[in-house]
Amino acid sequence: MRLNIVNKTPETVFINLSNKNRFTSPIVIKSISGDTLWDRMRWSSPRDSSAHIPPSLGGWEDYINNKCEDSTLTIFLFDKKLLKSMSFDSLVKKQLYTRKFAYKVKDLDRLNWRVEYK
């Protein structure tokens, strides 16, 4: 739970962690209580943070250095407006996202494993 993504905006932000420079995982759009949520996707409430565990066994350093392309973790953020306005196929094909971060272990160490979205 070392990686924290801090949402400093007044809107919910949806998070996709990728071991590539693009998001390709099979994500299904669902409607729960009128909100759009993506299966296998985390989110952070407005002005809140979310803690993340590595997608595979071991620590974040092992995952990033051994499983991520170019030893770089890519974090894709999507706001609700984008998710509701575009189909899943269009998002993936056109690689549409609200914000993207790419970090090596040394970068995350420097940030104390805290990524802020403003």
MMTF fields as JSON, N, C-alpha, C and O atoms, coordinates in Angstrom:
{
  "mmtfVersion": "1.0.0",
  "mmtfProducer": "UNKNOWN",
  "numBonds": 471,
  "numAtoms": 472,
  "numGroups": 118,
  "numChains": 1,
  "numModels": 1,
  "chainsPerModel": [1],
  "groupsPerChain": [118],
  "chainIdList": ["A"],
  "bondAtomList": [4, 2, 8, 6, 12, 10, 16, 14, 20, 18, 24, 22, 28, 26, 32, 30, 36, 34, 40, 38, 44, 42, 48, 46, 52, 50, 56, 54, 60, 58, 64, 62, 68, 66, 72, 70, 76, 74, 80, 78, 84, 82, 88, 86, 92, 90, 96, 94, 100, 98, 104, 102, 108, 106, 112, 110, 116, 114, 120, 118, 124, 122, 128, 126, 132, 130, 136, 134, 140, 138, 144, 142, 148, 146, 152, 150, 156, 154, 160, 158, 164, 162, 168, 166, 172, 170, 176, 174, 180, 178, 184, 182, 188, 186, 192, 190, 196, 194, 200, 198, 204, 202, 208, 206, 212, 210, 216, 214, 220, 218, 224, 222, 228, 226, 232, 230, 236, 234, 240, 238, 244, 242, 248, 246, 252, 250, 256, 254, 260, 258, 264, 262, 268, 266, 272, 270, 276, 274, 280, 278, 284, 282, 288, 286, 292, 290, 296, 294, 300, 298, 304, 302, 308, 306, 312, 310, 316, 314, 320, 318, 324, 322, 328, 326, 332, 330, 336, 334, 340, 338, 344, 342, 348, 346, 352, 350, 356, 354, 360, 358, 364, 362, 368, 366, 372, 370, 376, 374, 380, 378, 384, 382, 388, 386, 392, 390, 396, 394, 400, 398, 404, 402, 408, 406, 412, 410, 416, 414, 420, 418, 424, 422, 428, 426, 432, 430, 436, 434, 440, 438, 444, 442, 448, 446, 452, 450, 456, 454, 460, 458, 464, 462, 468, 466],
  "bondOrderList": [1, 1, 1, 1, 1, 1, 1, 1, 1, 1, 1, 1, 1, 1, 1, 1, 1, 1, 1, 1, 1, 1, 1, 1, 1, 1, 1, 1, 1, 1, 1, 1, 1, 1, 1, 1, 1, 1, 1, 1, 1, 1, 1, 1, 1, 1, 1, 1, 1, 1, 1, 1, 1, 1, 1, 1, 1, 1, 1, 1, 1, 1, 1, 1, 1, 1, 1, 1, 1, 1, 1, 1, 1, 1, 1, 1, 1, 1, 1, 1, 1, 1, 1, 1, 1, 1, 1, 1, 1, 1, 1, 1, 1, 1, 1, 1, 1, 1, 1, 1, 1, 1, 1, 1, 1, 1, 1, 1, 1, 1, 1, 1, 1, 1, 1, 1, 1],
  "groupList": [{"groupName": "MET", "atomNameList": ["N", "CA", "C", "O"], "elementList": ["N", "C", "C", "O"], "formalChargeList": [0, 0, 0, 0], "bondAtomList": [1, 0, 2, 1, 3, 2], "bondOrderList": [1, 1, 2], "singleLetterCode": "M", "chemCompType": "L-PEPTIDE LINKING"}, {"groupName": "ARG", "atomNameList": ["N", "CA", "C", "O"], "elementList": ["N", "C", "C", "O"], "formalChargeList": [0, 0, 0, 0], "bondAtomList": [1, 0, 2, 1, 3, 2], "bondOrderList": [1, 1, 2], "singleLetterCode": "R", "chemCompType": "L-PEPTIDE LINKING"}, {"groupName": "LEU", "atomNameList": ["N", "CA", "C", "O"], "elementList": ["N", "C", "C", "O"], "formalChargeList": [0, 0, 0, 0], "bondAtomList": [1, 0, 2, 1, 3, 2], "bondOrderList": [1, 1, 2], "singleLetterCode": "L", "chemCompType": "L-PEPTIDE LINKING"}, {"groupName": "ASN", "atomNameList": ["N", "CA", "C", "O"], "elementList": ["N", "C", "C", "O"], "formalChargeList": [0, 0, 0, 0], "bondAtomList": [1, 0, 2, 1, 3, 2], "bondOrderList": [1, 1, 2], "singleLetterCode": "N", "chemCompType": "L-PEPTIDE LINKING"}, {"groupName": "ILE", "atomNameList": ["N", "CA", "C", "O"], "elementList": ["N", "C", "C", "O"], "formalChargeList": [0, 0, 0, 0], "bondAtomList": [1, 0, 2, 1, 3, 2], "bondOrderList": [1, 1, 2], "singleLetterCode": "I", "chemCompType": "L-PEPTIDE LINKING"}, {"groupName": "VAL", "atomNameList": ["N", "CA", "C", "O"], "elementList": ["N", "C", "C", "O"], "formalChargeList": [0, 0, 0, 0], "bondAtomList": [1, 0, 2, 1, 3, 2], "bondOrderList": [1, 1, 2], "singleLetterCode": "V", "chemCompType": "L-PEPTIDE LINKING"}, {"groupName": "LYS", "atomNameList": ["N", "CA", "C", "O"], "elementList": ["N", "C", "C", "O"], "formalChargeList": [0, 0, 0, 0], "bondAtomList": [1, 0, 2, 1, 3, 2], "bondOrderList": [1, 1, 2], "singleLetterCode": "K", "chemCompType": "L-PEPTIDE LINKING"}, {"groupName": "THR", "atomNameList": ["N", "CA", "C", "O"], "elementList": ["N", "C", "C", "O"], "formalChargeList": [0, 0, 0, 0], "bondAtomList": [1, 0, 2, 1, 3, 2], "bondOrderList": [1, 1, 2], "singleLetterCode": "T", "chemCompType": "L-PEPTIDE LINKING"}, {"groupName": "PRO", "atomNameList": ["N", "CA", "C", "O"], "elementList": ["N", "C", "C", "O"], "formalChargeList": [0, 0, 0, 0], "bondAtomList": [1, 0, 2, 1, 3, 2], "bondOrderList": [1, 1, 2], "singleLetterCode": "P", "chemCompType": "L-PEPTIDE LINKING"}, {"groupName": "GLU", "atomNameList": ["N", "CA", "C", "O"], "elementList": ["N", "C", "C", "O"], "formalChargeList": [0, 0, 0, 0], "bondAtomList": [1, 0, 2, 1, 3, 2], "bondOrderList": [1, 1, 2], "singleLetterCode": "E", "chemCompType": "L-PEPTIDE LINKING"}, {"groupName": "PHE", "atomNameList": ["N", "CA", "C", "O"], "elementList": ["N", "C", "C", "O"], "formalChargeList": [0, 0, 0, 0], "bondAtomList": [1, 0, 2, 1, 3, 2], "bondOrderList": [1, 1, 2], "singleLetterCode": "F", "chemCompType": "L-PEPTIDE LINKING"}, {"groupName": "SER", "atomNameList": ["N", "CA", "C", "O"], "elementList": ["N", "C", "C", "O"], "formalChargeList": [0, 0, 0, 0], "bondAtomList": [1, 0, 2, 1, 3, 2], "bondOrderList": [1, 1, 2], "singleLetterCode": "S", "chemCompType": "L-PEPTIDE LINKING"}, {"groupName": "GLY", "atomNameList": ["N", "CA", "C", "O"], "elementList": ["N", "C", "C", "O"], "formalChargeList": [0, 0, 0, 0], "bondAtomList": [1, 0, 2, 1, 3, 2], "bondOrderList": [1, 1, 2], "singleLetterCode": "G", "chemCompType": "PEPTIDE LINKING"}, {"groupName": "ASP", "atomNameList": ["N", "CA", "C", "O"], "elementList": ["N", "C", "C", "O"], "formalChargeList": [0, 0, 0, 0], "bondAtomList": [1, 0, 2, 1, 3, 2], "bondOrderList": [1, 1, 2], "singleLetterCode": "D", "chemCompType": "L-PEPTIDE LINKING"}, {"groupName": "TRP", "atomNameList": ["N", "CA", "C", "O"], "elementList": ["N", "C", "C", "O"], "formalChargeList": [0, 0, 0, 0], "bondAtomList": [1, 0, 2, 1, 3, 2], "bondOrderList": [1, 1, 2], "singleLetterCode": "W", "chemCompType": "L-PEPTIDE LINKING"}, {"groupName": "ALA", "atomNameList": ["N", "CA", "C", "O"], "elementList": ["N", "C", "C", "O"], "formalChargeList": [0, 0, 0, 0], "bondAtomList": [1, 0, 2, 1, 3, 2], "bondOrderList": [1, 1, 2], "singleLetterCode": "A", "chemCompType": "L-PEPTIDE LINKING"}, {"groupName": "HIS", "atomNameList": ["N", "CA", "C", "O"], "elementList": ["N", "C", "C", "O"], "formalChargeList": [0, 0, 0, 0], "bondAtomList": [1, 0, 2, 1, 3, 2], "bondOrderList": [1, 1, 2], "singleLetterCode": "H", "chemCompType": "L-PEPTIDE LINKING"}, {"groupName": "TYR", "atomNameList": ["N", "CA", "C", "O"], "elementList": ["N", "C", "C", "O"], "formalChargeList": [0, 0, 0, 0], "bondAtomList": [1, 0, 2, 1, 3, 2], "bondOrderList": [1, 1, 2], "singleLetterCode": "Y", "chemCompType": "L-PEPTIDE LINKING"}, {"groupName": "CYS", "atomNameList": ["N", "CA", "C", "O"], "elementList": ["N", "C", "C", "O"], "formalChargeList": [0, 0, 0, 0], "bondAtomList": [1, 0, 2, 1, 3, 2], "bondOrderList": [1, 1, 2], "singleLetterCode": "C", "chemCompType": "L-PEPTIDE LINKING"}, {"groupName": "GLN", "atomNameList": ["N", "CA", "C", "O"], "elementList": ["N", "C", "C", "O"], "formalChargeList": [0, 0, 0, 0], "bondAtomList": [1, 0, 2, 1, 3, 2], "bondOrderList": [1, 1, 2], "singleLetterCode": "Q", "chemCompType": "L-PEPTIDE LINKING"}],
  "groupTypeList": [0, 1, 2, 3, 4, 5, 3, 6, 7, 8, 9, 7, 5, 10, 4, 3, 2, 11, 3, 6, 3, 1, 10, 7, 11, 8, 4, 5, 4, 6, 11, 4, 11, 12, 13, 7, 2, 14, 13, 1, 0, 1, 14, 11, 11, 8, 1, 13, 11, 11, 15, 16, 4, 8, 8, 11, 2, 12, 12, 14, 9, 13, 17, 4, 3, 3, 6, 18, 9, 13, 11, 7, 2, 7, 4, 10, 2, 10, 13, 6, 6, 2, 2, 6, 11, 0, 11, 10, 13, 11, 2, 5, 6, 6, 19, 2, 17, 7, 1, 6, 10, 15, 17, 6, 5, 6, 13, 2, 13, 1, 2, 3, 14, 1, 5, 9, 17, 6],
  "groupIdList": [1, 2, 3, 4, 5, 6, 7, 8, 9, 10, 11, 12, 13, 14, 15, 16, 17, 18, 19, 20, 21, 22, 23, 24, 25, 26, 27, 28, 29, 30, 31, 32, 33, 34, 35, 36, 37, 38, 39, 40, 41, 42, 43, 44, 45, 46, 47, 48, 49, 50, 51, 52, 53, 54, 55, 56, 57, 58, 59, 60, 61, 62, 63, 64, 65, 66, 67, 68, 69, 70, 71, 72, 73, 74, 75, 76, 77, 78, 79, 80, 81, 82, 83, 84, 85, 86, 87, 88, 89, 90, 91, 92, 93, 94, 95, 96, 97, 98, 99, 100, 101, 102, 103, 104, 105, 106, 107, 108, 109, 110, 111, 112, 113, 114, 115, 116, 117, 118],
  "secStructList": [7, 7, 3, 3, 3, 3, 3, 7, 1, 1, 1, 7, 3, 3, 3, 3, 3, 3, 1, 1, 1, 1, 7, 7, 1, 7, 7, 7, 3, 3, 3, 3, 6, 6, 3, 3, 3, 3, 6, 6, 7, 3, 3, 3, 7, 6, 6, 3, 3, 3, 3, 3, 7, 7, 1, 1, 1, 1, 7, 2, 2, 2, 2, 2, 2, 2, 2, 1, 4, 4, 4, 7, 3, 3, 3, 3, 3, 3, 3, 2, 2, 2, 2, 2, 2, 1, 7, 2, 2, 2, 2, 2, 2, 2, 6, 7, 7, 1, 3, 3, 3, 3, 3, 7, 2, 2, 2, 2, 2, 2, 6, 6, 6, 3, 3, 3, 3, 7],
  "xCoordList": [0.839, 0.0, 0.877, 0.474, 2.043, 3.019, 2.685, 2.953, 2.107, 1.779, 0.453, -0.57, 0.478, -0.729, -0.967, -0.063, -2.19, -2.577, -3.55, -4.604, -3.185, -3.952, -4.731, -4.156, -6.043, -6.924, -7.242, -8.001, -6.669, -6.895, -7.993, -8.147, -8.75, -9.812, -11.159, -11.27, -12.185, -13.519, -14.336, -15.521, -13.716, -14.408, -13.739, -12.547, -14.523, -13.959, -13.04, -13.357, -11.915, -10.994, -10.818, -10.701, -10.8, -10.647, -9.213, -8.626, -8.647, -7.211, -6.955, -7.574, -6.03, -5.595, -4.073, -3.412, -3.511, -2.066, -1.658, -2.265, -0.643, -0.241, 1.254, 2.046, 1.627, 3.044, 3.559, 4.693, 2.699, 3.073, 2.789, 2.247, 3.151, 2.916, 1.504, 1.199, 0.658, -0.727, -1.594, -1.089, -2.883, -3.771, -4.454, -5.004, -4.406, -4.937, -5.754, -6.382, -5.755, -6.408, -7.9, -8.522, -8.464, -9.906, -10.698, -10.722, -11.328, -12.085, -13.529, -13.809, -14.426, -15.85, -16.51, -16.321, -17.27, -17.965, -19.26, -20.03, -19.497, -20.705, -21.409, -20.794, -22.686, -23.422, -23.918, -24.714, -23.453, -23.853, -24.347, -23.602, -25.578, -26.176, -26.043, -25.883, -26.109, -26.053, -24.663, -24.512, -23.639, -22.269, -21.585, -21.937, -20.615, -19.834, -18.602, -17.809, -18.444, -17.268, -16.661, -17.384, -15.38, -14.725, -14.278, -13.639, -14.628, -14.139, -12.613, -11.983, -12.043, -10.588, -9.938, -8.74, -10.69, -10.14, -10.405, -11.509, -9.415, -9.563, -10.075, -10.072, -10.51, -10.909, -10.55, -10.315, -10.514, -10.266, -11.357, -11.601, -11.998, -13.049, -12.465, -11.25, -13.332, -12.85, -12.07, -12.492, -10.942, -10.076, -9.745, -9.768, -9.438, -9.117, -7.933, -7.411, -7.519, -6.421, -6.777, -7.685, -6.043, -6.229, -4.858, -3.9, -4.783, -3.542, -3.603, -4.666, -2.455, -2.415, -1.344, -0.259, -1.672, -0.707, -0.225, -0.941, 0.959, 1.451, 0.524, -0.024, 0.346, -0.522, 0.008, -0.706, 1.23, 1.771, 2.479, 2.661, 2.866, 3.552, 4.862, 5.501, 5.253, 6.486, 6.173, 5.011, 7.212, 7.038, 6.924, 7.079, 6.649, 6.533, 7.83, 7.795, 8.961, 10.239, 10.411, 10.798, 10.12, 10.224, 9.281, 9.671, 8.044, 7.061, 7.514, 7.503, 7.907, 8.281, 9.542, 9.593, 10.55, 11.822, 11.771, 12.514, 10.904, 10.884, 9.681, 9.766, 8.574, 7.351, 6.946, 6.196, 7.435, 7.021, 7.979, 9.198, 7.398, 8.149, 9.059, 8.604, 10.337, 11.331, 11.433, 11.815, 11.092, 11.12, 10.376, 10.821, 9.219, 8.424, 6.968, 6.339, 6.441, 5.027, 4.259, 4.626, 3.196, 2.376, 1.032, 0.387, 0.627, -0.629, -1.542, -1.221, -2.68, -3.663, -4.807, -5.316, -5.208, -6.341, -7.439, -7.175, -8.671, -9.835, -10.857, -11.181, -11.364, -12.448, -13.778, -13.866, -14.801, -16.115, -16.698, -17.355, -16.456, -16.986, -16.459, -17.222, -15.166, -14.573, -15.152, -15.503, -15.254, -15.77, -17.22, -17.613, -17.998, -19.406, -19.614, -20.63, -18.659, -18.847, -18.279, -18.628, -17.415, -16.758, -17.03, -17.16, -17.114, -17.257, -15.906, -14.859, -15.948, -14.715, -13.795, -12.59, -14.361, -13.556, -12.828, -11.66, -13.518, -12.896, -11.781, -10.732, -12.006, -10.976, -9.695, -8.601, -9.842, -8.67, -8.016, -6.8, -8.814, -8.266, -7.524, -6.43, -8.112, -7.515, -6.618, -5.996, -6.554, -5.77, -6.117, -5.248, -7.411, -7.9, -7.912, -8.403, -7.381, -7.335, -7.311, -7.087, -7.541, -7.525, -6.107, -5.722, -5.334, -3.951, -3.146, -3.673, -1.871, -0.98, 0.296, 0.862, 0.743, 2.007, 2.858, 2.325, 4.154, 5.072, 6.257, 6.943, 6.484, 7.518, 8.379, 7.895, 9.663, 10.59, 10.637, 10.144, 11.221, 11.288, 11.954, 11.477, 13.048, 13.756, 12.866, 12.958, 11.999, 11.077, 10.053, 9.758, 9.518, 8.526, 9.161, 8.529, 10.407, 11.122, 11.228, 11.001, 11.575, 11.722, 10.389, 10.37, 9.265, 7.93, 7.346, 6.195, 8.149, 7.666, 6.467, 5.579, 6.442, 5.406, 4.024, 3.013, 4.004, 2.761, 2.612, 3.383, 1.632, 1.366, 0.142, -0.924, 0.3, -0.805, -1.413, -0.706, -2.734, -3.484, -4.235, -5.065, -3.93, -4.556, -5.445, -6.064],
  "yCoordList": [-1.189, 0.0, 1.244, 2.29, 1.137, 2.22, 3.362, 4.525, 3.035, 4.045, 4.709, 4.039, 6.032, 6.802, 7.795, 8.526, 7.81, 8.782, 9.738, 9.332, 11.004, 12.033, 12.844, 13.436, 12.859, 13.614, 14.949, 14.993, 16.017, 17.337, 18.103, 19.308, 17.424, 18.081, 17.875, 17.039, 18.625, 18.456, 17.332, 17.181, 16.545, 15.465, 14.123, 14.063, 13.04, 11.698, 11.463, 11.861, 10.826, 10.491, 8.974, 8.347, 8.39, 6.951, 6.672, 7.425, 5.572, 5.315, 3.962, 2.957, 3.96, 2.725, 2.688, 3.561, 1.682, 1.506, 0.56, -0.498, 0.931, 0.124, -0.141, 0.701, -1.327, -1.648, -1.316, -1.639, -0.664, -0.211, 1.281, 1.882, 1.871, 3.297, 3.558, 4.662, 2.556, 2.673, 1.782, 0.876, 2.032, 1.163, 0.221, 0.651, -1.067, -2.076, -3.133, -3.974, -3.103, -4.18, -4.235, -3.209, -5.427, -5.548, -4.904, -5.407, -3.818, -3.07, -3.008, -2.681, -3.318, -3.328, -2.141, -1.937, -1.367, -0.24, -0.737, -1.449, -0.361, -0.76, 0.485, 1.538, 0.356, 1.457, 0.987, 0.052, 1.628, 1.306, 2.604, 3.579, 2.607, 3.801, 5.037, 6.15, 4.841, 5.967, 6.505, 7.423, 5.951, 6.383, 5.386, 4.207, 5.867, 4.995, 4.523, 5.337, 3.23, 2.645, 1.651, 1.02, 1.502, 0.52, -0.646, -0.463, -1.846, -3.04, -2.994, -2.514, -3.489, -3.551, -2.173, -2.058, -1.157, 0.186, 0.811, 0.709, 1.44, 2.127, 3.526, 4.009, 4.175, 5.569, 6.251, 5.61, 7.564, 8.371, 9.43, 10.144, 9.517, 10.505, 11.907, 12.078, 12.925, 14.308, 14.637, 14.307, 15.282, 15.72, 14.594, 14.771, 13.441, 12.253, 11.556, 12.029, 10.448, 9.691, 8.215, 7.761, 7.476, 6.03, 5.373, 5.822, 4.303, 3.546, 2.34, 1.75, 1.976, 0.901, -0.118, 0.225, -1.381, -2.46, -2.854, -2.632, -3.429, -3.842, -4.901, -5.734, -4.873, -5.847, -7.278, -8.19, -7.502, -8.86, -9.023, -8.059, -10.245, -10.523, -9.756, -9.49, -9.407, -8.654, -7.191, -6.791, -6.406, -4.98, -4.178, -4.7, -2.899, -1.997, -1.933, -1.909, -1.904, -1.826, -3.009, -2.834, -4.233, -5.428, -5.341, -5.627, -4.947, -4.858, -3.868, -4.19, -2.675, -1.64, -2.032, -1.906, -2.503, -2.826, -4.09, -4.204, -5.043, -6.32, -6.541, -7.327, -5.878, -6.13, -4.964, -5.151, -3.77, -2.58, -2.304, -2.397, -1.967, -1.596, -0.415, 0.577, -0.522, 0.523, 0.851, 1.962, -0.115, 0.068, 1.327, 2.065, 1.559, 2.762, 2.391, 1.733, 2.812, 2.637, 3.8, 4.959, 3.502, 4.542, 4.562, 3.529, 5.756, 5.944, 6.784, 7.924, 6.209, 6.928, 7.352, 6.549, 8.605, 9.121, 9.542, 10.119, 9.237, 9.541, 10.254, 9.787, 11.376, 12.001, 11.428, 10.836, 11.611, 11.038, 11.551, 10.804, 12.807, 13.403, 12.66, 12.362, 12.363, 11.631, 10.229, 9.78, 9.535, 8.164, 8.098, 7.149, 9.092, 9.08, 9.533, 9.206, 10.283, 10.844, 9.971, 10.163, 9.023, 8.2, 6.721, 6.283, 5.971, 4.519, 3.94, 4.538, 2.774, 2.121, 1.874, 2.112, 1.394, 1.11, 2.36, 2.294, 3.485, 4.743, 5.173, 5.636, 5.021, 5.398, 4.609, 5.172, 3.297, 2.437, 2.686, 2.855, 2.709, 2.888, 4.214, 4.263, 5.278, 6.613, 6.966, 8.028, 6.066, 6.288, 7.64, 8.48, 7.824, 9.058, 8.917, 7.924, 9.891, 9.916, 11.372, 12.268, 11.598, 12.961, 13.404, 14.537, 12.511, 12.834, 11.553, 10.493, 11.65, 10.489, 10.861, 11.933, 9.961, 10.11, 8.889, 7.788, 9.06, 7.936, 8.108, 9.13, 7.093, 7.202, 5.947, 4.823, 6.176, 5.113, 5.065, 5.974, 4.019, 3.864, 5.074, 5.568, 5.555, 6.698, 7.947, 8.744, 8.115, 9.255, 9.126, 10.099, 7.932, 7.699, 7.827, 8.331, 7.374, 7.564, 9.051, 9.465, 9.844, 11.289, 11.929, 12.903, 11.366, 11.882, 11.225, 11.474, 10.382, 9.598, 8.737, 8.512, 8.257, 7.364, 8.01, 7.335, 9.312, 10.093, 10.881, 11.805, 10.523, 11.189, 12.088, 11.617, 13.365, 14.314, 14.702, 15.02, 14.668, 15.093, 16.361, 16.362, 17.442, 18.742, 19.173, 20.235],
  "zCoordList": [0.0, 0.0, 0.0, 0.507, -0.551, -0.512, -1.475, -1.176, -2.618, -3.619, -3.274, -3.135, -3.136, -2.851, -3.974, -4.377, -4.471, -5.483, -4.815, -4.327, -4.798, -4.102, -5.129, -6.042, -4.965, -5.849, -5.173, -4.205, -5.68, -5.093, -5.827, -5.624, -6.67, -7.43, -6.743, -5.846, -7.151, -6.564, -7.216, -6.916, -8.103, -8.805, -8.528, -8.227, -8.632, -8.531, -9.722, -10.843, -9.482, -10.56, -10.57, -9.517, -11.777, -11.95, -12.369, -13.146, -11.845, -11.948, -12.608, -12.259, -13.567, -14.2, -14.151, -14.714, -13.481, -13.413, -14.527, -14.701, -15.277, -16.426, -16.412, -15.989, -16.881, -17.004, -18.412, -18.765, -19.203, -20.541, -20.647, -19.719, -21.761, -21.979, -22.502, -22.955, -22.437, -22.897, -22.025, -21.362, -22.023, -21.266, -22.258, -23.272, -21.939, -22.848, -22.128, -22.771, -20.802, -20.061, -20.37, -20.646, -20.323, -20.579, -19.45, -18.326, -19.754, -18.76, -19.222, -20.375, -18.333, -18.651, -17.963, -16.764, -18.701, -18.1, -17.486, -18.132, -16.237, -15.512, -15.015, -14.845, -14.787, -14.177, -12.819, -12.73, -11.78, -10.411, -9.785, -9.682, -9.378, -8.769, -9.658, -9.158, -10.971, -11.891, -12.171, -12.977, -11.521, -11.78, -12.702, -12.731, -13.446, -14.311, -13.553, -13.079, -13.44, -12.814, -13.782, -14.553, -13.758, -14.607, -13.737, -12.701, -14.181, -13.497, -13.476, -14.418, -12.414, -12.24, -12.248, -12.507, -11.976, -11.954, -10.596, -10.061, -10.055, -8.776, -9.016, -10.148, -7.966, -8.045, -6.749, -5.725, -6.818, -5.633, -5.578, -6.55, -4.44, -4.236, -4.28, -4.173, -4.438, -4.441, -3.171, -2.063, -3.352, -2.251, -1.268, -0.05, -1.844, -1.053, -1.713, -2.722, -1.15, -1.747, -1.781, -1.085, -2.603, -2.664, -2.59, -3.22, -1.811, -1.657, -2.577, -2.773, -3.143, -4.131, -3.792, -3.323, -4.039, -3.881, -5.275, -6.252, -5.39, -6.709, -7.319, -6.596, -8.645, -9.309, -9.296, -9.713, -8.832, -8.757, -7.408, -6.665, -7.115, -5.853, -5.774, -6.792, -4.567, -4.362, -4.128, -4.072, -3.994, -3.737, -5.021, -6.125, -4.843, -5.988, -6.789, -8.019, -6.113, -6.818, -7.764, -8.919, -7.267, -8.108, -9.294, -10.426, -9.04, -10.116, -11.189, -12.377, -10.777, -11.746, -12.511, -13.734, -11.796, -12.452, -13.302, -14.277, -12.949, -13.666, -14.568, -15.512, -14.312, -15.083, -15.983, -16.941, -15.679, -16.432, -17.592, -17.453, -18.722, -19.904, -19.562, -18.993, -19.909, -19.639, -18.143, -17.776, -17.281, -15.821, -15.395, -14.516, -16.045, -15.788, -15.545, -16.374, -14.412, -14.1, -14.716, -14.518, -15.463, -16.061, -15.346, -15.172, -14.936, -14.22, -15.106, -15.443, -15.478, -16.278, -15.372, -14.591, -15.472, -14.708, -15.682, -16.737, -15.299, -16.122, -15.254, -14.162, -15.731, -14.985, -15.459, -16.534, -14.65, -14.913, -16.236, -16.961, -16.538, -17.773, -19.003, -19.922, -19.023, -20.142, -20.243, -21.333, -19.119, -19.137, -19.612, -20.29, -19.261, -19.656, -21.098, -21.71, -21.642, -22.983, -24.099, -25.264, -23.767, -24.789, -24.546, -23.403, -25.613, -25.46, -25.053, -25.3, -24.429, -24.003, -25.19, -25.105, -26.306, -27.497, -27.994, -28.376, -27.986, -28.433, -27.496, -27.943, -26.201, -25.226, -25.451, -25.462, -25.631, -25.805, -27.163, -27.245, -28.219, -29.566, -29.698, -30.261, -29.184, -29.301, -28.119, -28.099, -27.131, -25.91, -25.285, -25.052, -25.022, -24.417, -22.901, -22.364, -22.236, -20.778, -20.348, -21.162, -19.08, -18.56, -18.234, -18.522, -17.634, -17.256, -17.2, -16.862, -17.531, -17.503, -16.773, -16.989, -15.904, -15.196, -15.517, -15.65, -15.643, -15.859, -14.91, -14.929, -14.082, -13.055, -12.98, -13.113, -12.764, -12.408, -10.875, -10.207, -10.333, -8.874, -8.227, -7.206, -8.811, -8.211, -8.167, -7.233, -9.186, -9.191, -8.067, -7.373, -7.895, -6.842, -5.456, -4.528, -5.315, -4.043, -3.716, -2.579, -4.722, -4.522, -4.105, -3.352, -4.607, -4.276, -3.023, -2.667, -2.356, -1.206, -1.582, -0.76, -2.816, -3.335, -3.262, -3.064, -3.426, -3.353, -4.654, -4.912, -5.466, -6.741, -6.555, -6.16, -6.839, -6.653, -7.996, -8.952, -8.041, -9.222, -8.846, -7.938, -9.558, -9.237, -10.379, -10.313]
}
